[in-house]
Amino acid sequence: MAADRGAGQMRLGQLIVQLQSGVVQILPISADRVTIGRAPDNTLVLPLPLVSKYHAELVCSEQKLLITDLDSQFGTFVAGVRLQPNQPYPLLPGLAVQVGPFVITYRADSGSLAEESQPVSNDLEPLAVVTETLGERPPLPRVDSPLPSGRAKYLGFLPAIFHHGDFMNRYLQIFEALWEPLEWRQQHIDFYFDPRTCPAGMLPVLSAWIGMTTDPRWSEWRHRRILIESAELQRWRGTAYTLSRMIELSTDVSATITEDLTDPFVFSVKLPRGVSKEQLELVRDLVESHKPAHTGYRLEVAA
């Protein structure tokens, strides 16, 4: 029974992954679910900035494939049409799926192609500009505690005889100005522990709680963005994924990280053209703080 099931899965075909018109990977579909994204635990790992951590997934259903966009930032396109997030769409043989800069084609007949997955080349040129713009706005509104204005809310707790005249209204507003911000803070305490909504003064506190070293060169919003992804970055700490992502979040530059085949304890960090002196210095500091202690590295800038 298991053998028949495995044979049926292999008949689903394979995915041909292209980048700049060249084939970079051939992935046989041998499981009921194939995840596509940037994070290293995806079935199909596409390590470029325009691909979200968990971008899309393929699910086998009744001997056909369904593709679903997992609410990715830049979207998944099938035959040029952007998919609605979290809505399965049938993937037919020959249809081109665009995920970031990659074009993925589904082939039902895998007889003439490689039977084993070939990893994406580590020699991909880094993009000159990271289009996953950090921007200057947090993704959620930061709400300030309310101050009383106009009619005092506390009047509603007094008999109607006290509602006439302006004295009692102004008198109660004194106490509202003292207590309402404290009550609001208590009711919305979760805002203070969310990097997207907390006051700027809480950012160093949140960083200290998770043992993250901050950099004075970070802007407030850059600090927030790094904190938002801190759990994912800690999960893959010591890997090329975390180092490249930290470089992107800190400098807006996409780096390509490759291992030296002649020396397994040395890796290369290649940056695109046009990197400023300040960015280069920050990248060097990031590599020093995030690389495994026993490894060396070479920092290169494309000519």
N, C-alpha and C positions, 0 to 999 in steps of 0.2 A: 504494500500500500504506500509506504513512504517513498519507495523508488518510483512508483508511478506518479506520485505527486511531484517529485523532483523533476521527472522527465517533462511533466506538463508545464512546470514553471520555466524550464529552459526553452520550450517552444514559444514562449512569449516574445522572444527576440532579444534585441539589445538596443542600447542607446549610443548614438554616435555624437560625440561632443566636439564642436569646432570652435576655434578662436581665430579670427582674422583669416577665414577661409582655409585654415589648416586643421586637420584632425589631431586633437590632443589627448583624447581618451575614447576607449571603446568599453562599454560596461554591459555585460550580459545581465539580463533581468532574471535573477534566480531566487527572488523572494517575493512574498505577497505585498511588501511595502518597500519603496525606495525613497529615501529622503534626499533632498538636494539643498545645498547651502554651503556657507563658508566655514561653519564650525567643524572641527576635526571628527566629530562623531556622526557626521552624515554619511549615508551610503555613497553618494556622489559629492565629493568635496570640490568646490570651485573657488579657489583662493584669490578673488579679486574684489576690490571695494564695492562695486555696484551690486554684489550678491549679498543678500541678508544672511544672518547666521543660520536661520532655518527658513529657507526661501519658498520651497514647494515640495510636494510629495506626489509619488505615483502609487496607486493602489490597484492591485489585481482584483477584479470583480467579475465573476462569471466569464472567465477567459477573455476579458477585455481590460484595457487600462484606463484608469481615470486619473487625471492630473488636477491637483488642487493648489492654488496659490495660498500660502500660509500668512496672508496679510503682510507681504513683504513691502519694503519701503519703495522700491522702484518698479515693482510689478512683474508679472509673468505674462508673456505674450505668446499666443498660439495663432499662427498664420497672420501675424500682425495685429491681432485683436487682444486687448488686455483683458485678462480673466478677472472676474469678480472675486474678492477675497473669500476663502473658505467655501467656495462653490465648486464641487467636482465637475470636470469637463472631460468628455471622452477623447482619448488620444488615439488617433488613427495612424496607421503606418504611412510614413512619408511627410507627416505634418511637422513643420519647423516650430520648435519652442525656443523662445528667446528668454534667457535668464541673465540679466546684466549684459556683458559683452559676449557671452557664450550663446551659440546656437546648437540646440540639441534636437536630433532627428531620431525618431523611433522606427526601427526596422523589425518587421515580424520574422523575416527569414535570416537567421544568423549563420547559415552554413558556410558562407565564403569568408566570414570575418573571424577575427581572433576570438578564442573561447575564454580568455582570461582578461580580467580588468587590467588596463594599463594606466598607471597613475598620471595625473596631469603633470606636464613638464614643470620643473622648478625654474626653468630659464625664462619664464614669461616676463616680458618687459613691464616694469611698473608704470601705471598711468601717471602722466605728468601732473595732473591735478585730481585730487580726490573730489568726486562730485557728490559724495555723501556729506553735504554741507552741514556743519554743526549749527550755523546760524547764531543769533543772539537772543532767541526766545526759548524759554523752557517749554516742554510739550504740554504742561498743565499750568493753569493760572495760579499765581501765588496770591493768596487772599490775605488782606490785612484785617486785623481785628476791628470790629465796628465801634464807632463812637456815637453816642446819642445825638440826635438832631431833631428839631421840631418838637413834637409832642412826646413827653416822657412815657416810656412803656410802663413804668411802675405805677402810673396813675390808675391803670386798670385793676390794681389790687386794693384801691381805696373806694369808699362809698362815693356816690354821685355828688354829694354836697361839696367834695373837695375838687371836683373837676372844673369848677367855675373860677375864673381869674387866672392870671399868669404866674402868680407867686409860687404856688405849689408845684406847677410844672417846672419852673426853673430850679426850684429847690431840689426836686427829685433828680434832675439831670446831673447834679453834683455827684450823687451817689452812683448813678448809672455810669458816669465817666470813670469811676473808680472800679466798679465791679463787673460791668459788662465785658470789657476786654479779658478779664481773668476767666469769666465763665465761658466766653467764646474759645479761649485757648484750651480750656479743659475739654470742651465738647469736640474740638478739632485737633486734639493732640497728635493724631497720626500725621498731620501736615508737617509737623516739626521733625519727623523722622523719615521723610521722603525727600531725596535729593532734588526732586523737581519742584517742590513747593516750600521747602524749609527756608528760614531767613539765612542770609549770607553768612552770618556769624556761626551758624550751626554746621557749616560745611567742614571746617577743620575738626570739629568734634566727631562727626560721622566718620571722617577719614581715620581718626585715631582709634575709634572703636574696632575697625576692621584691620588695623595695622598697615594702612596704606600711607606711603610716603608722599607728601604733597610737594609741589614745585611752585615757588613764588611767581614764576613766569606764566602760570596758568591764569586765564581770565576766569571770572566767576562762572560763566556759563560752561566753559571748558571743564572746570572742576566738577560742575554738576553732571555733565555728560559722562565723565570718567567714573564718577560714583555710581551712576545708573547701571553701568556695565561691570561694576567691580566684582560681582558674584561670578559672572561668566569668565572674567579675566583671571580671577583667582583659581577657578576650576582648571584652567589650562596653563597655569603659571609654569614657566620653564620651557614652553614650547614656542615654535616659530609663530603660531597663531596669536598668542598673547603679545609677543614682542611686536609683531607687525601692526596689531590693532592698537597698542599703546602709542606707537609712532604716529599712526593716523589720527588718533584722538588728540594727541598733544601738539602736532605740527601741521595737520592737514596734508601730509605727504604720504604717498603709498610706497612702501619699501618691499623689495623682493629679497627673501632670505633663503639662502641655499647652503647646503653642507658641502664641505671639501671632501671629495672622494678619496684623496690621498691621505688626509688626516682627519679622522672622525671627530677630533676634539676641536676643530676649527670650522667656523661658518662665516659666510659672507653676507653683508647687508648692503644691497645696492639701491641707491636713491636715484630718482629721475633728474634730468637737467633742470637748472634754474633754482636749485635749493639755496636759500640764503645762508649766510654765516651763522645767524642766530639759530636757524632750524637745524643746521648741521651740528652745532654745539649741543642742542637739546637732544637730538637723536643719539649722539655719543653718550650723553649722561643716561639716557633711557636704556641703552644696550648694556652699559656697565651695571646698572641696578637690576635688570631683569634677566640677564643671561645666567645659565648655570655656572656655578663658581669654578668648575674644573675646565671650562672651555675658553678658547680665544676667538677672536673675530677680526674680520677685515671690513672696513667701512669704505665703500666706493660710491662715487657720483658719476652717472653716465656722462660721457663726453658729448 
